[in-house]
Amino acid sequence: MKTFTIYHVPGHKVGATGNWPRRSKTNFKKYGVEPHIIEQLELSDTLENWQIVGDLEFEYADDLGYDRGLHYIQIRKAGRLTLAQKAAGGRNGTFEDRSRRGKIGGKIGGRIEGRIGGWIAGLIGGNFCRLLCLTRLTTHH
């Protein structure tokens, strides 16, 4: 079972979360207002229950006069990897993808030692290549 919390950030929004301690701190930092718990539900962590939590969040948002954001189920689904993504090595791709991006980054910025350095170089290299391609597409006719 998981505790789902529907909460209110006075003057800003109604939200839903499966991690109240983290979400309450985040919202306080963002809005400068202490969020308040409206309702907590003990449910299993399933798609059906995400739908229930999101529907309840929308009811409270409507009752309190706030705009609806994304439905809780959409947010949770977006955070989950599909089987195809898992098979392809997750969001960052396979080892070969990451290695190729690291080599590009290394050519651009010199050799960076260590696992984290290679990861950073891959990000920089991939972003630089995308930027370079976009620049070429927009500046050359």
C-alpha positions as CSV (number, residue, x, y, z in Angstrom):
1,M,0.0,0.0,0.0
2,K,1.1,3.5,-0.7
3,T,0.0,6.8,0.8
4,F,-1.3,9.3,-1.8
5,T,-1.8,12.9,-0.6
6,I,-4.1,15.5,-2.1
7,Y,-2.8,18.9,-0.9
8,H,-3.5,22.6,-1.2
9,V,-1.0,25.4,-1.7
10,P,-3.1,28.4,-0.6
11,G,-3.3,31.0,-3.4
12,H,-1.6,28.7,-5.9
13,K,-2.9,25.2,-6.6
14,V,-4.2,21.8,-5.6
15,G,-1.9,18.9,-6.2
16,A,-1.5,15.2,-5.6
17,T,1.6,13.2,-4.7
18,G,2.8,9.9,-3.6
19,N,5.7,11.4,-1.6
20,W,4.3,14.1,0.7
21,P,7.5,14.9,2.6
22,R,9.4,15.7,-0.6
23,R,6.5,17.5,-2.3
24,S,5.7,19.7,0.7
25,K,9.3,20.9,0.9
26,T,9.4,21.5,-2.9
27,N,6.2,23.5,-2.9
28,F,7.2,25.6,0.1
29,K,10.5,26.5,-1.6
30,K,8.7,27.3,-4.8
31,Y,5.7,29.3,-3.5
32,G,6.8,30.4,0.0
33,V,3.6,29.1,1.4
34,E,3.1,26.0,3.6
35,P,1.0,23.4,1.7
36,H,-1.8,21.8,3.6
37,I,-3.0,18.2,3.4
38,I,-6.6,17.9,2.2
39,E,-6.9,14.2,2.1
40,Q,-4.7,11.1,2.3
41,L,-5.6,7.7,0.8
42,E,-3.9,4.3,1.4
43,L,-4.1,2.6,-1.9
44,S,-2.0,0.1,-4.0
45,D,0.3,1.8,-6.5
46,T,-1.7,0.9,-9.7
47,L,-2.9,2.7,-12.8
48,E,-6.5,2.4,-11.6
49,N,-5.7,4.1,-8.3
50,W,-3.7,6.8,-10.0
51,Q,-6.9,7.6,-11.9
52,I,-8.8,7.8,-8.7
53,V,-6.2,10.1,-7.1
54,G,-6.1,12.4,-10.2
55,D,-9.9,12.6,-10.4
56,L,-10.1,13.5,-6.7
57,E,-7.4,16.2,-7.2
58,F,-9.4,17.7,-10.0
59,E,-12.6,17.7,-7.9
60,Y,-10.8,19.7,-5.1
61,A,-9.2,22.1,-7.7
62,D,-12.6,22.8,-9.2
63,D,-14.2,23.3,-5.7
64,L,-11.4,25.7,-4.7
65,G,-11.4,27.6,-8.0
66,Y,-8.0,26.5,-9.3
67,D,-7.1,25.6,-12.9
68,R,-6.6,21.9,-13.5
69,G,-3.0,20.9,-14.3
70,L,-2.0,17.6,-15.8
71,H,-3.9,14.6,-14.5
72,Y,-2.0,12.6,-11.9
73,I,-2.1,9.5,-14.1
74,Q,-0.4,11.5,-17.0
75,I,2.4,12.6,-14.7
76,R,3.0,9.2,-13.3
77,K,2.9,7.5,-16.8
78,A,5.4,10.0,-18.1
79,G,7.8,9.1,-15.3
80,R,7.7,5.4,-16.1
81,L,9.9,3.6,-18.7
82,T,8.2,1.5,-21.3
83,L,9.5,-2.0,-21.9
84,A,11.1,-0.8,-25.2
85,Q,12.9,2.0,-23.3
86,K,14.2,-0.5,-20.7
87,A,15.3,-2.9,-23.5
88,A,17.1,0.1,-25.2
89,G,19.1,0.9,-22.0
90,G,16.7,3.4,-20.3
91,R,16.3,7.1,-21.1
92,N,20.0,7.6,-21.9
93,G,20.2,4.8,-24.4
94,T,22.5,1.8,-24.6
95,F,26.1,1.7,-23.5
96,E,27.1,2.1,-27.1
97,D,25.0,5.3,-27.4
98,R,26.5,6.8,-24.3
99,S,30.0,5.8,-25.4
100,R,29.5,7.4,-28.9
101,R,28.3,10.6,-27.2
102,G,31.3,10.5,-24.9
103,K,33.7,10.2,-27.8
104,I,32.1,13.2,-29.5
105,G,32.3,15.2,-26.3
106,G,35.9,14.1,-25.8
107,K,36.9,15.4,-29.3
108,I,35.2,18.7,-28.6
109,G,36.5,19.3,-25.1
110,G,39.5,17.1,-24.7
111,R,39.8,13.9,-22.7
112,I,37.8,13.9,-19.4
113,E,38.8,11.2,-16.9
114,G,36.4,9.0,-15.0
115,R,32.9,7.7,-15.4
116,I,31.2,11.0,-14.5
117,G,33.5,12.9,-16.8
118,G,32.6,10.7,-19.7
119,W,28.9,11.1,-19.0
120,I,29.3,14.9,-18.8
121,A,31.3,14.9,-22.0
122,G,28.6,12.8,-23.7
123,L,25.9,15.3,-22.7
124,I,28.0,18.3,-23.8
125,G,29.0,16.5,-27.1
126,G,25.4,15.5,-27.9
127,N,24.1,19.0,-27.1
128,F,26.9,20.7,-29.0
129,C,26.2,18.5,-32.1
130,R,22.4,19.3,-31.9
131,L,23.2,23.0,-31.5
132,L,25.7,22.9,-34.4
133,C,23.1,21.2,-36.6
134,L,20.4,23.6,-35.7
135,T,22.7,26.6,-36.4
136,R,23.6,25.2,-39.8
137,L,20.0,24.6,-40.6
138,T,18.9,28.1,-39.6
139,T,21.9,30.1,-41.0
140,H,22.5,28.4,-44.3
141,H,19.7,28.4,-46.9
